[in-house]
Amino acid sequence: MFKGNAIVTGAANRLGKAMALHLADLGYNVVVHYMASSKEAEEVVSLIKYKGRKAVSIQADLLNPKVVEELIPNAVKAIGGNLNVLINNASIFEYDNLNTSTLESWQRHIGSNLQAPFFLTQAFSRQVPEISLDENNEPISHAVAINMIDQRVKKLNPEFMTYTISKMGLWAFTQTAAQALAPKVRVNAIGPGPTLKAAEQSQKNFLKQRSGVILERGSNIRDIVKAMEYIINAPAVTGQIFCVDGGQHLNWRASDILDVEF
């Protein structure tokens, strides 16, 4: 059954691809945004069409403010109707720390991970459907924005400095946008833990990271898309972050705790 239209940024690969495909399973037509992975994006479009839903791909550089400004209107035109779901998934994740960070690393992380989601959400909110009343005569939103953040906003450390600052900003924006856009738009976030191996990460270190969380297992793609599904279908939920991370943000087995003598 047709549910509406969605856009997923960074939807050509990894979690973005999985969320785009799951949205199609839920009944949504999907705009597949990509930066450089055109072949992969077209493969996602084909898979969505095979599921019986409409799909289009749109290339956009989210570090370009003018392109960001045009993305939502272009998506609406391409998919043939207003959008109900925005998944701010595209993200830059590059290592730096306080000593090695540069103006370029700052601008790349803030531009991709905070500035782009801010203005995409702004444009999204201006074209969403109006609220309606449910069986209790209470307003119900027909639009939701989901920001992909990171569990590390709940457990700070000084590594990946400008990346972490950008995600902290996005978490603050999730909450304040939820306040500003209610009751018309619900705004929530997902904070993944160790789900997919990073490009420069060894398999050994990835498995160690997964087993090191308090549940002794990381999150899987299914966990992430099910969190997305819940958020979409939960009309009373807004301004929340769902850390789908095996409890990584609750890890307490650190030297400053374990070495304490009682």
C-alpha positions in Angstrom: 0.0 0.0 0.0 1.3 3.4 -1.0 2.4 5.4 2.1 4.0 8.5 0.6 7.3 9.8 -0.7 10.7 9.7 1.0 14.2 10.9 0.3 17.3 9.3 1.7 20.6 11.2 1.4 23.7 9.0 0.8 21.4 6.2 -0.3 23.7 4.5 -2.8 25.6 2.3 -0.3 25.7 0.9 3.2 23.0 2.0 5.7 21.5 4.6 3.3 20.9 1.8 0.8 19.3 -0.4 3.4 17.0 2.3 4.6 15.9 3.2 1.1 15.1 -0.4 0.3 13.2 -0.8 3.6 11.2 2.3 2.9 10.1 0.8 -0.3 9.0 -2.3 1.6 7.0 -0.1 3.8 5.2 1.4 0.8 7.1 4.6 0.1 8.4 5.9 -3.2 12.0 6.8 -2.7 14.4 9.6 -3.9 17.9 8.1 -3.9 20.4 10.8 -3.3 24.1 10.2 -4.0 27.3 12.2 -4.4 29.6 10.2 -6.6 28.3 6.6 -6.7 26.0 6.9 -9.7 26.2 3.2 -10.7 25.3 2.0 -7.2 22.5 4.6 -6.9 20.9 3.3 -10.1 21.1 -0.2 -8.8 19.2 0.9 -5.7 16.6 2.6 -7.9 16.2 -0.7 -9.9 15.8 -2.7 -6.7 13.1 -0.3 -5.4 11.2 -0.5 -8.8 11.4 -4.2 -8.6 9.5 -4.0 -5.3 6.7 -2.1 -7.1 7.5 1.4 -5.9 8.6 4.4 -7.8 12.2 5.6 -7.4 14.5 8.2 -8.9 18.2 9.1 -8.2 19.5 12.6 -7.7 23.1 13.6 -7.6 24.0 16.5 -5.2 27.1 17.7 -3.5 25.9 18.5 0.0 29.0 20.7 0.7 27.6 23.1 -1.9 24.9 25.4 -0.2 23.3 26.2 -3.5 22.9 22.6 -4.4 21.5 21.8 -0.9 19.0 24.6 -1.3 17.7 23.0 -4.5 17.7 19.4 -3.5 14.2 19.1 -1.8 12.4 21.0 -4.6 14.2 18.9 -7.2 13.3 15.7 -5.3 9.6 16.7 -5.1 9.5 17.4 -8.9 11.4 14.2 -9.7 9.2 11.8 -7.6 6.0 13.6 -8.6 4.7 14.6 -5.2 5.5 16.1 -1.8 7.8 14.3 0.6 6.7 12.7 3.9 10.0 11.3 5.1 13.5 12.8 5.1 16.4 10.6 6.2 19.5 12.8 6.7 22.0 9.9 6.3 24.9 11.3 4.2 27.9 12.0 6.3 31.6 12.6 6.3 33.6 10.5 8.8 37.3 11.4 8.7 39.8 11.2 11.6 41.2 14.3 13.2 41.8 15.5 16.8 42.4 18.9 18.4 46.0 19.0 17.2 45.5 17.8 13.7 42.2 19.4 12.8 42.2 22.1 10.1 39.8 24.6 8.7 39.2 22.2 5.9 38.3 19.2 8.2 36.1 21.5 10.2 34.2 22.8 7.2 33.8 19.4 5.6 32.3 17.8 8.7 30.2 20.8 9.7 29.0 21.3 6.1 28.1 17.7 5.4 26.9 16.6 8.8 25.2 19.6 10.2 24.7 22.5 7.8 23.2 20.3 5.0 20.7 18.4 7.3 19.7 21.8 8.8 18.8 23.4 5.5 17.3 20.1 4.1 15.0 19.9 7.1 14.1 23.5 6.7 13.1 23.0 3.0 11.4 19.7 3.8 9.2 21.3 6.5 8.0 23.9 4.0 6.4 21.3 1.7 5.1 18.6 4.0 1.4 17.7 4.3 -0.8 19.4 6.8 -1.7 17.6 10.0 -5.0 15.7 10.4 -7.0 14.6 13.4 -7.0 11.0 14.7 -9.8 9.0 16.2 -9.3 10.9 19.5 -9.6 14.2 17.7 -5.9 14.9 18.4 -3.4 16.2 15.7 -1.3 13.6 13.9 1.7 14.5 11.9 2.2 13.0 8.4 5.9 14.0 8.1 9.0 12.8 9.8 12.7 13.7 9.6 15.3 11.2 10.9 18.9 12.3 11.5 21.6 9.7 11.4 23.9 10.7 14.3 26.3 8.4 16.3 26.1 6.9 19.7 29.3 8.8 20.6 27.2 11.9 21.3 26.2 10.0 24.5 29.8 9.0 25.3 32.2 11.8 24.3 35.9 11.4 23.8 38.4 13.7 22.0 39.0 11.5 19.0 37.4 12.3 15.6 37.1 15.8 17.0 35.4 17.8 14.2 33.2 14.8 13.3 32.0 14.5 16.8 31.3 18.2 17.1 29.2 18.1 13.9 27.2 15.2 15.3 26.7 16.9 18.6 25.3 19.9 16.7 23.0 17.6 14.8 21.7 16.1 18.0 21.0 19.6 19.4 19.3 20.4 16.1 17.2 17.2 16.3 15.8 18.4 19.6 15.3 22.1 18.8 13.8 21.3 15.3 11.4 18.9 17.0 10.2 21.8 19.2 10.1 24.3 16.3 8.3 22.0 13.8 5.7 20.4 16.1 3.0 19.3 15.6 3.5 19.3 11.8 6.8 17.5 11.6 8.3 15.0 14.0 12.1 15.0 14.2 14.1 12.1 15.6 17.6 10.6 15.4 19.3 7.2 15.2 22.7 6.7 16.8 24.3 3.6 15.4 27.1 1.8 17.1 29.4 -0.8 15.4 27.2 -1.9 12.5 29.4 -1.9 9.4 33.2 -2.0 9.2 34.7 1.4 8.4 36.7 1.5 5.1 40.1 1.8 6.9 39.2 -0.5 9.8 40.6 -4.0 10.0 38.2 -6.9 10.4 39.9 -7.9 13.6 39.4 -4.5 15.2 35.8 -4.3 14.0 34.9 -7.6 15.6 36.7 -6.6 18.8 34.7 -3.3 18.8 31.4 -5.2 18.4 32.2 -7.7 21.1 33.4 -5.0 23.4 30.0 -3.4 24.0 27.9 -4.4 27.0 25.6 -6.7 25.0 28.7 -8.3 23.5 27.3 -7.8 20.1 27.1 -4.8 17.7 24.1 -3.7 15.8 23.1 -5.1 12.4 21.5 -3.5 9.4 18.1 -5.0 10.4 18.3 -3.3 13.8 18.8 0.1 12.1 16.0 -0.2 9.6 13.7 -1.5 12.3 14.5 1.6 14.4 13.7 3.8 11.4 10.4 1.9 10.9 9.4 2.4 14.5 10.1 6.1 14.4 8.1 6.5 11.2 5.1 4.7 12.7 5.2 6.2 16.2 3.1 9.4 16.1 3.8 10.4 19.7 7.6 10.3 19.4 9.7 13.3 18.6 13.0 14.9 19.7 14.5 11.5 20.6 17.7 9.6 19.7 17.7 5.9 19.5 21.1 4.5 20.2 21.1 1.2 18.3 24.5 0.2 19.4 24.5 -2.9 21.6 24.8 -0.6 24.6 28.1 0.9 23.4 27.2 4.3 24.8 26.7 2.7 28.2 30.1 1.0 28.4 31.5 1.4 31.9 34.4 -1.1 31.8 37.0 1.6 31.5 40.2 2.0 33.4 38.9 5.0 35.4 36.1 2.8 36.8 37.7 -0.7 36.9 40.9 0.5 38.6 39.0 2.1 41.5 39.6 0.3 44.8 36.9 -0.1 47.3 
